[in-house]
Amino acid sequence: MAKLTPDEKTLHYFAFRFVLSQEASAFVLVAYLVLMHMDEFEEWRLQDMIEDVEENLKGRVDITSVDVDVKRSFRQKLMDELTGRRAKSE
């Protein structure tokens, strides 16, 4: 798979931010694209996405359990990636 250009990484992030407030079906598609290229994103960007998901889930009453599960799963995969990177650098 070809590496993402800086512009493509930015577009992936913008798409992620847009679908964060959408239904799970839209979020899953963009999350899949991000996860396919997760190793190309800088640590600070992965951390931003983790925080974005946490903020999105905080205090929401209009969100389904499926949406919560999908977003938590995505967040966990990003956290696992960061943990793995940090373990390698030590």
C-alpha positions as CSV (number, residue, x, y, z in Angstrom):
1,M,0.0,0.0,0.0
2,A,1.3,3.4,-0.9
3,K,2.3,5.8,1.8
4,L,0.1,8.8,2.5
5,T,1.3,12.2,1.5
6,P,1.1,15.0,4.2
7,D,-2.0,16.3,2.5
8,E,-3.7,12.9,2.5
9,K,-3.0,12.5,6.2
10,T,-4.6,15.9,6.8
11,L,-7.6,14.9,4.7
12,H,-7.9,11.6,6.7
13,Y,-7.9,13.6,9.9
14,F,-10.5,16.1,8.6
15,A,-12.7,13.2,7.5
16,F,-12.3,11.6,10.9
17,R,-13.3,14.9,12.6
18,F,-16.3,15.2,10.4
19,V,-17.7,11.7,10.9
20,L,-17.0,11.7,14.6
21,S,-20.5,13.1,15.2
22,Q,-22.2,10.9,12.6
23,E,-23.7,7.5,12.9
24,A,-21.5,4.4,13.3
25,S,-21.7,3.4,9.6
26,A,-20.0,6.6,8.4
27,F,-17.5,6.5,11.3
28,V,-16.5,2.9,10.6
29,L,-15.5,3.7,7.1
30,V,-13.2,6.6,8.0
31,A,-11.9,4.8,11.1
32,Y,-10.9,1.9,8.9
33,L,-9.0,4.2,6.5
34,V,-7.2,5.8,9.5
35,L,-6.4,2.4,11.0
36,M,-5.0,1.1,7.7
37,H,-2.4,3.9,7.8
38,M,-2.1,4.3,11.5
39,D,1.6,3.7,11.4
40,E,2.0,6.8,9.2
41,F,0.4,9.3,11.6
42,E,2.6,11.1,14.1
43,E,2.1,10.3,17.8
44,W,0.6,13.8,18.5
45,R,-2.0,13.3,15.8
46,L,-3.0,9.9,17.2
47,Q,-3.2,11.5,20.7
48,D,-5.5,14.2,19.2
49,M,-7.8,11.6,17.7
50,I,-8.0,9.7,21.1
51,E,-8.9,13.0,22.8
52,D,-11.4,13.8,20.1
53,V,-13.2,10.5,20.6
54,E,-13.2,10.9,24.4
55,E,-14.6,14.4,24.1
56,N,-17.2,13.2,21.6
57,L,-18.4,10.5,24.0
58,K,-18.5,12.7,27.1
59,G,-21.9,13.5,28.3
60,R,-23.8,12.4,25.1
61,V,-27.3,11.2,25.6
62,D,-28.2,11.0,21.9
63,I,-25.7,8.3,21.1
64,T,-26.4,4.6,20.6
65,S,-24.6,1.8,22.3
66,V,-23.3,0.7,18.9
67,D,-21.8,4.1,18.3
68,V,-20.2,4.0,21.7
69,D,-18.7,0.6,21.2
70,V,-17.4,1.4,17.7
71,K,-15.7,4.6,18.9
72,R,-14.3,3.0,22.0
73,S,-12.8,0.2,19.9
74,F,-11.2,2.7,17.6
75,R,-9.8,4.7,20.5
76,Q,-8.4,1.5,22.0
77,K,-6.6,0.6,18.8
78,L,-5.1,4.1,18.7
79,M,-4.0,3.8,22.3
80,D,-2.5,0.3,21.6
81,E,-0.5,1.8,18.7
82,L,0.9,4.6,20.9
83,T,1.7,2.1,23.7
84,G,3.6,-0.1,21.2
85,R,5.5,2.8,19.8
86,R,6.5,4.1,23.2
87,A,7.6,0.6,24.3
88,K,9.8,0.3,21.2
89,S,11.5,3.7,21.9
90,E,12.5,2.8,25.4
